[in-house]
Amino acid sequence: MPQGPDTEKPLPPVVVLVRPQLGENIGKAARAMLNFGLTEMRLVAPRDGWPNPSAGPAAAGADIVLEQAKVYATTAEAVADCAHVYATTVRKRGDTKPVLTPEAAATAIHSVSGRSALLFGPERSGLDIQDVSLARTILTVPINPAFGSLNLAQAVILCAYEWSKAEMLVQPPLTDQLPSAPQADLDGLIDHLEVMLEPKGYFFPEDRADATRRTLRNVLTRPGWNALEVRTLRGVLTTLGRRLRN
């Protein structure tokens, strides 16, 4: 059964850079977009024209975004096909519009049909009042009121990341973890250490020796050592013991 308009997968938002100034910043924004699965960039009256030779190196491989970027004379033309327009700004404006965080905006975009656009202003001044007036919603982030300036790529990456969280992008493994060491290996490590500590008077006084051993065991079992780490620590203890004997 075909899906109805309310059940179709939402379209990714388009990223609209309004009067961007430096080609490097356009490239960095493209890189941030592609990192999180966004590919449609629209440029409104870029100061140095388009294409810009400085954008490619800064994009660091996000060439598909730059190659497909479209240029518009005005912001209104750039968002003419978009039903949901979000203006990114940290400044308060005179008109009253809903204000969302990037996370809330991403949730909203995923819940509606039609194209959505994210507007980003020039590096020096941000969006002007006319640009913001085209948006239905303000998109802003909690930020230090004493220093509320984000560079263009930072602003893009904040919004693109929030969009990506609902897109099931592949999460790299945290680490290539080895399995935890078996209990016998941990017991061997603890026994090894106790044998070295005993002649040094570590378990004194005798009426506290059992409690000290339990504490030592708790410390050594808490990290969840893998077999390689246990063998490494046993090697350290063996080396220390040999040097002490010599």
N, C-alpha and C positions, 0 to 999 in steps of 0.2 A: 504494500500500500504506500503510495507516495506521501511524503511529509507535507503537512500544511505549512503556511507561512510562519505560524507561531512556534513550530517545532524544528525548523531548519536551523542548522548550525550558524551562529552569528558570523558576520563578515569581520575580519580583522579591521581595526581602525586605521584610517590613513593618517600619516604624520605630515602636518602642514607647517613648513618653516616660512614664517612671514618676514620678508626683507632680510634674509640672513646676510651677514657681512663678509665673513671669511670662508674661503673654500675649505680650509682645514676643519672648521667647525661643522660644515655640511658633511664632510667625510666621516668625522667622528660620530655624528648623529646617525649616519647610515650604518656604521659599525654597531652602535648600540641597538638600533632597530633589529638588524639581522640576528644579533645574539639571542634575541627573545622572540623571533618568529614573525616580525613585521617587515614587509617588503615594499609597501607603497608610500613613496615620498612625493610630496608636492611642494614646489618652491614658488613663493610669491615675490616677484620682482627682486631676485638676488642682486645685491649691490654690484658685484663684479661680473655679472652675466653668467651664462651657463651654456655649455659645460665649463667647469673651472678646473684647471690642471692641478690645483693644490688639493682637490677633494679626494682623488684616487688614492694617493699614498696614505692619507689619514684614515681612509676607510678600511685599510688593512685586510683587503679581500672581500669586502662587502660590495663588490662591483655590481651585482645584480640590482641592488637598490639604486645606485647612481645611474646605471644605464636606463632604468625604467622611470626615473624621476621625470615629472612633468612640470612645466613652468607656466605660471599664470600671471596676468598683469595685476590682478586685485585679489584680495582675500575672499571677497564675495564670489568671484568666479571659481576659486579653488574649492569652495565648500558647497557649490550650488547643488550637487547631487547628494549631499549628506543630510540625513534627517536629524542627526544628533551631533551637535558641535560643542566641544569643550575648550574653553580658553584657559590656558595655564598662566597664572599670575599670582603673585603674593601681595599685590597692592589692593587696597580697598577701592571700590569704584562707587560712583554715585547711584547707578541703577541697581535694583534688587534682583539677584539671580540666585538659584540654589548653588551651594558651595560643597564640593565633594573632595575627598582625598583621592590619590591615584588608585588606591585599593577599592574604594567605593565606586569610583568611576568605571573601573574594569568590570566590577560586578554588574553595574548598570548596562554596560555595553554588551555583555554576554547575555543579557536578559531581553534584549529588544531586537527587532528586525530593522533592516535598513542600514545604510552606511553611517559610520561614526567618524568624526574627525577630531584630532587633537591639535590645537593651535599652539605654536611656540613663537614667541616674538624675537625681534632683533637682539643680538647679544648686548648691545649697549643700553637699550632702554626698555626692552620687553614690548608686549603688545600695547598699542595705543587704544584709546577709548572707542574709536570706530571699529577696530578689530574685535574688541571684546563685545561690542554691541551685537555682533553677528552670532555670538554663542548663546546657547540656551542655558549653559551651566558653567560655573567657574570651577576650575580644578587647581587645587593648591595643596601644599604639604606643610606639616608642622615644621617650623624652621626657627632658628635663632633670630629673634626680632632685631638684634643688634647687627646681624650680618645675614641678610636674607637673599644674597646674590648667588644663584646657581648658574654654572655655565650651560651652554645649550645641550651638549651631550649628556651632562648629568641630569638635566630635566627630562630629556627623552628617555634615558635609561630607567629612571624611576617609574615612568608611566608604562614603558614596554615590559618591564619586569612584572608589574602587577597584572598586566594582561596575560603574560605567559603562564602565571601560576594556575590558571584555569584551563590551559591548553594541553596539559599532560606532556610537556616537553621532557626529553630524557634527562633524568637526574644522574650526573656522574656519581660513581661510588665514592663514599667518603674516604675509604682507604682500601687497599688490597690486603685485607686482614687475614692473618693465619688463624687457624682454630686455637681455642684456649688449650693450655697445657693440661694433661690429665692430672688428677689429684696426686698420684704417686710421684710425679715430677715435682710438684709443689712441696710435698712432704720431704722429698730428698733435699730440696733447697733449704727448707727450714731446719732440718736436722744438721745439714752442713754448717749453717750459720751458728746454730746453737753449740756445736762441737768447738767451733773457733772462739765463741764468746765465753764458754764455761771457764777455761783456765785464766781468763782475764778478769774474773770476778764480776762479770756483768749481772749474773743472777743472784746478787747479794742485796739485802739479807735473805736468808733461806726461807723465811716465812712469807716472802713476797715473790719467790721464784716462780711459782705456778702462774700467778697473775701476770708477771712479766712475760712469761712464755706465751700466754694467751694473747696478750697485747701485740707481741711480736708477730704471732701467727696472723692476727687480724690485719696488721699492716701489710704483710706480704701476700695475703690472699685477696685483698680488696681490688688491686688493679686488674685482675683477670689476665695474668701473663700468658703469652703463648709459649709453645715449646722452645722456640728459638730464643726468646728472651730469658727463659729459665736456664737454658744451657749457657747463655752468655753470662748470667749472674753467677752460675756455678763456676765458670771459668775465672771470673774475677776473684771469687773467694779462694779458689785453688791457688791462683797466682799470689794473692796476698799472704796465704798461709805459707807458701814456699819461701817467699821473701822474708817472712818473720823467722822461719826456721834457720835460714841462712844467716 
